[in-house]
């Protein structure tokens, strides 16, 4: 907190830079927007050797899949939430 007691939250709102000054009444709407995206922006990224096998095991264990496996220029990935709601992105890097 600074001199004016205005918290600064590190957020990328699609502009150059990552800091944005938010009013308290804006936070709820922004949190809903973060949670609606299939990209993991508040979780953990993990590299795996076989993303499809990992996806099958995660699904069988009850993970909530937020993004099905897909091929992207940098690798094959999927996103999921564990049983406690923590969000994860698993990726098999391109060879």
N, C-alpha and C positions, 0 to 999 in steps of 0.2 A: 504494500500500500504506500502510496506517495503522499505528498503534501496535501492533495485534495481528497485523499482517501478514496480514490477511484481505482478499483481493481482492473488489471489488464489481463486478458485471457488470450493465450496463444491459439489463434484460429486462422485457417486459410479460407477466406471467403471468395476465392477465385481471383484475387488481385495480387499484385506484386507485394511480397512480404507476407508475414504470418501473424502480425499482431493487429488486433482490432479492439477498439474501446466499445464495450457493450453496456447498454443500460440493463438493469435487472429484469425489466419486463420483456426484454428481447431474448433472454436466455432460454426460456421454455420452448419457444418456436425454433430456435437454433438447435437445441438438443433433439427435438423431433426430427429435424432435417438431417442431423448426423445419423440418427438411428435408422432412417429410411433408406440410406444408401447401402448398396450391396458391397461397396468397397469398405475394407476395414480401416478406419481412420483412428480408432481408439482401442486397438487390440494388439495382438502379437502376430508377427510374420515368422513362419517356420519353413525352412527348406527341407524337402523330403526327397527320397530316391524314387519312389513310385507313388505319384499323387492319386492315381486311380485306386490302387490297393488301399491307400490311406483313407480315401473317401469312403470306400465300402466298409471299412472297419469303423469309422466314425459314425456313419449312418446306422450301422447295426448296434452301436453302443448308445444310440439315442440323441446324437448331436442334432441340433436344428440347423439345417442347411440354408444359408442365405444366398449362396451363389453356387450354381452347379459347376462341375469341372469344365474348363474351357481352355482352348489354346490361344495364347497371346504371343506377340513377337518375342517376349523375354522369357517365356516358359508356360507351363500348364499349371492352372491354379483353381482353387475353390475356396469358399469362405463358409465358416460355420460358427455357431455359438455352442458352448458347452452347457451342461445341465444347470450351471449357476448363472448363465447369461453372458459369460465372457466371450468376446469375439476374437476369432482366429482366422488367419489367411495362411493356407498351406500351398506351397509352390514347388514344382519340380522344374528347376531352371533348364533353359534350352541347352542342348548339347553343343 
